[in-house]
Amino acid sequence: MSAADVEEQPTFSVIAATAAVGAVVLLITLICSLRNKSEEEDKSEHDANQKESIANGQKNASKKKEKGLVKSKSQPTKDTFSHPWLATSLKGHSEAILGVDLSPNGKYLASCAADRGVLLWNVKEFDQKDHKSVRANVELDHATQVKFSPDSRAFIISLANANTIRIFKMGKKSDGSVGNIVADSTMDFPKVFKNHSQ
């Protein structure tokens, strides 16, 4: 074996290794380009479907605008509930509802919530789309319970922080609907303090 033969063997192995690495790099490049093509095709198909659905949505929206059925997009979507006995869904409180009462004459529904408000609804309007309510604000406190008087002209609420009961009188409009609601704080029941020393 001569010195020239010894120099040719390492050169041949280097060339073979370089060719193998080049083939692997070429194969990886080919796979990546095929993957990118399929992703681009999927994206273009998705974009086409999205454009088509937007075009269909605009057609439907223009039809709804003609019919006056378009809802404001600022309204958040809420869960909808259904039950055979469900008459309607009432909206108005921004906090948790703590108490509900139906008037003895069956005309009004009152609800109190942690948002410092008591809302009154006319039961006759439950079959209509929009439900009007009259709000009574509870100053510096919130009601935990509400209860109508036997004659349905007033209601009482239990105040959470003051630990007392307040009377609200309901006024009537000329058409017979509920007008203003006035809190009669002069007739508040005495505050009850718990005696912790015993």
C-alpha atoms as one frame of an Amber mdcrd trajectory, in Angstrom:
protein
   0.000   0.000   0.000   1.372   3.322  -0.999   0.987   6.746   0.588  -1.371
   7.851  -2.230  -3.774   4.978  -1.456  -3.898   5.943   2.229  -4.760   9.577
   1.360  -7.578   8.483  -1.014  -9.484   6.417   1.608 -10.155   9.306   4.057
 -11.083  11.580   1.147 -13.561   8.985  -0.133 -15.179   8.608   3.324 -15.424
  12.396   3.676 -17.088  12.647   0.257 -19.529   9.850   1.127 -20.424  11.479
   4.474 -20.900  14.858   2.793 -23.183  13.305   0.169 -25.247  11.542   2.854
 -25.668  14.758   4.880 -26.589  16.665   1.696 -29.220  14.035   0.830 -30.748
  14.274   4.334 -30.844  18.097   4.140 -32.428  17.915   0.687 -35.044  15.416
   1.947 -35.908  17.639   4.946 -36.230  20.681   2.675 -38.546  18.760   0.346
 -40.766  17.607   3.247 -40.968  21.152   4.663 -41.918  22.641   1.296 -44.677
  20.020   0.828 -45.994  20.738   4.330 -45.986  24.507   3.678 -47.877  23.972
   0.422 -50.549  21.896   2.153 -50.851  24.496   4.943 -51.182  27.294   2.370
 -53.856  25.318   0.538 -55.727  24.717   3.782 -55.423  28.390   4.697 -56.611
  29.560   1.278 -59.525  27.102   1.476 -60.359  28.350   4.983 -60.136  31.987
   3.818 -62.403  31.209   0.869 -64.937  29.538   3.168 -64.719  32.454   5.576
 -65.238  34.998   2.786 -68.188  32.970   1.553 -69.736  32.832   5.031 -69.150
  36.579   5.485 -70.813  37.232   2.134 -73.738  35.006   3.155 -73.864  36.738
   6.545 -73.976  40.145   4.856 -76.794  38.952   2.629 -78.658  37.620   5.666
 -77.904  40.800   7.624 -79.232  42.964   4.812 -82.385  40.832   4.748 -82.681
  41.156   8.538 -82.138  44.915   8.315 -84.979  45.093   5.833 -87.166  43.177
   8.283 -85.835  45.068  11.328 -84.467  41.947  13.022 -80.848  43.054  13.532
 -79.606  42.972  17.133 -76.896  45.199  18.482 -73.458  43.554  18.563 -72.698
  45.252  21.875 -74.981  42.842  23.728 -73.058  39.976  25.291 -74.301  36.502
  24.591 -75.785  34.750  27.588 -76.883  31.241  28.291 -80.459  30.591  27.386
 -82.680  28.470  29.575 -85.787  26.625  28.563 -88.433  24.894  30.574 -92.092
  24.145  29.813 -93.186  26.371  32.708 -90.856  29.272  31.819 -93.003  32.324
  31.044 -90.186  34.777  30.315 -86.653  35.828  31.224 -86.337  39.136  33.041
 -83.232  41.286  32.782 -82.344  44.274  34.883 -80.150  43.418  37.834 -76.381
  43.606  37.481 -75.587  41.595  40.624 -76.862  38.420  42.261 -80.600  38.315
  42.938 -81.254  37.754  46.632 -85.047  37.784  46.918 -88.231  37.578  44.819
 -91.904  38.020  45.719 -95.203  37.972  43.829 -97.843  40.452  44.973-100.962
  38.971  46.617-103.185  40.351  43.845-100.938  38.653  41.256-100.207  41.861
  39.302 -96.576  42.542  40.227 -93.307  40.694  40.704 -90.580  42.278  42.853
 -86.933  41.276  43.017 -84.060  42.597  45.089 -80.375  42.165  44.371 -76.924
  43.028  45.642 -76.808  45.912  43.134 -78.731  48.132  45.620 -81.935  47.960
  43.644 -85.441  46.577  43.848 -87.172  46.031  40.496 -90.931  45.761  39.980
 -92.429  44.169  36.884 -96.028  44.077  35.733 -96.981  40.409  35.307 -99.387
  41.235  32.444 -96.425  42.330  30.301 -94.597  38.983  30.540 -95.996  37.840
  27.186 -94.494  40.897  25.437 -90.982  41.003  24.035 -89.748  43.958  26.106
 -90.345  43.968  29.837 -90.532  47.363  31.504 -89.576  47.566  35.129 -89.640
  50.261  37.783 -86.528  50.536  39.928 -86.357  51.533  43.578 -82.862  52.350
  44.787 -81.711  51.372  48.251 -79.366  54.051  49.555 -76.042  52.964  51.111
 -77.196  49.375  51.580 -78.764  46.475  49.706 -81.863  44.392  50.246 -81.677
  40.722  51.042 -85.418  39.979  51.014 -88.551  41.607  49.611 -92.184  41.018
  50.630 -95.401  42.686  49.438 -98.034  44.049  51.799-101.403  42.241  51.817
-103.045  45.074  49.827-100.208  45.109  47.196 -99.715  48.896  47.578 -96.384
  48.678  49.405 -93.538  46.293  50.038 -90.888  45.884  52.679 -87.254  44.982
  52.290 -84.734  43.651  54.736 -81.572  45.789  54.716 -78.353  43.811  54.968
 -75.970  46.272  56.620 -78.462  48.320  58.663 -80.060  45.140  60.039 -83.538
  46.645  59.786 -86.656  46.663  57.629 -87.685  49.546  55.326 -91.093  50.223
  53.805 -91.527  51.309  50.171 -94.852  52.716  48.961 -95.871  52.270  45.321
 -97.463  55.198  43.491 -99.795  54.739  40.521 -99.970  56.543  37.208-103.256
  57.648  35.677-103.299  54.535  33.457-103.060  52.265  36.519 -99.420  51.212
  36.061 -96.777  51.570  38.764 -95.480  55.115  39.006 -92.878  56.216  41.473
 -91.683  54.145  44.397 -90.977  56.088  47.564 -88.992  54.818  50.518 -90.517
  55.876  53.791 -87.385  55.965  55.948 -89.287  57.708  58.773 -91.129  54.450
  59.297 -88.002  52.264  59.404 -88.215  49.662  62.082 -85.789  50.115  64.982
 -82.356  48.702  64.378 -81.638  45.447  66.072 -78.204  45.066  67.553 -76.897
  41.703  68.536 -75.652  41.475  72.081 -72.382  39.533  71.987 -71.492  40.043
  75.674 -73.772  37.282  76.951
